[in-house]
């Protein structure tokens, strides 16, 4: 598969569909305050409601939460989608999100001071998978991150973002970690299998 710079933007249909679904459900949650509790993932009850491992990926807790996630998904996800194709992109995205959910469940149920009755929502696990895969496939890429005035390597931005958010209250860093691991592994696998992907 050849990566064509001219087609990288904005032809990433699966990314646009994912963003649309997230926005629709976010707007719906503004009018139905029980939707987050219904579709969110609660570790203590996930075996009775296994679908929440998937549905929680499409729920967000506020305007800042969804803007940050969809902004990252649109820009980095569009590049990755055009590098590896819609099918592989969706596999990375959903496996990253699902494994991220399982990481959160495991840490919540089997580590001290964790709360198994907490509800986790958001696409961050899946998006960290996208970021991880893209970092491996585009090792030389530099990005601008506010408020840093100069471009920095993408891997520095991703790891730095992960570490920074890990210390914020109310952030499911466990899901981020699970998704990031999936993305890095997927990136190395795709890079090995697809020698003719053009790196940049």
Secondary structure, DSSP 8 states (H G I E B T S, - for coil): ----GGGSSS--HHHHHHHHHHHHHHHHHHH-TTHHHHHSEEGGGTTT-TTHHHHGGG--SSHHHHHHHHHHHHHHHHHHHHHH-HHHHHHHHHHHHHHHHHHHHHHHHHSTT--TT-EE--SHHHHHHHHHHHHHHTTT-EE--TT-SS-EEHHHHHHHHHHHHHTSTT--HHHHHHHHHHHHHHHHHHHHH-TTS---
